[in-house]
Amino acid sequence: MAAGMYLEHYLDSIENLPFELQRNFNLMRDLDQRTEDLKGQIDSLAKEYTANARTLSSEQKLSILRQIQQSYSKCKEFGDDKVQLAMQTYEMVDKHIRRLDTDLARFEADLKEKQIESTDYDSTSSKGKKVETRQKEKKTAKTRSKVKSSDEDSSPKTAQKKVKLLQPGEFNSPATNFGNVHPSDVLDMPVDPNEPTYCLCHQVSYGEMIGCDNTDCSIEWFHFACVGLTTKPRGKWYCPRCSQDRKRK
């Protein structure tokens, strides 16, 4: 497949990518704004509670505390939704990057295949020209031998002159030079050494990942396969290390 076809197919595949990214970013911005509004409500309720703590009845205090707790729960839900959107956005971009890597590998293989075919053709052409040159040399040698034999039948002086005119050096065939093929090298895409690593395997982020609900977790994010998950579990989830620490406590 030509380079233009690879490029055309790839551009077609990412045609809707900007719109999808913009939609996800707008949703995350909306979640941020909702969270900020809830934080403002929480601050107002906290100030009201601390200012009137002595005059408020037990029911009023309990009502304010419930409102604060509900607002915090909403903030957490918005945060989880934002994380899911961020992971979805990353997967969306990563899918196109993996496809580009695959197309580059195929393009490189096509270039190598064409290079091999061109080298085989040049070597075959060179052999054909060498055989043709040898055949011409043989015909020239035969002609020279015939002329020499016919001259031997004539006078010695004429034979000497003809033999002198037909020196072997004058029948040398012209040298033929063939250029070497210099194929262009295909550059490999380097891996960014500054990209952060995650999980127990200490690898970069890829595929589906899950975050540990322990805020003090040193790793935070884990690949599904590394922790034996196939789907997102319900409720809170703790990584193997944090689960052991919680059992010890």
Salt bridges, closest charged atoms under 4 A:
ASP30 OD2 - ARG34 NE 3.21
ASP32 OD1 - LYS82 NZ 2.72
GLU36 OE2 - LYS39 NZ 3.86
ASP80 OD2 - LYS76 NZ 3.27
ASP94 OD2 - ARG98 NH1 2.14
GLU108 OE2 - LYS112 NZ 3.54
GLU132 OE2 - LYS136 NZ 3.89
ASP151 OD1 - LYS162 NZ 3.17
ASP245 OD1 - ARG248 NH1 3.78
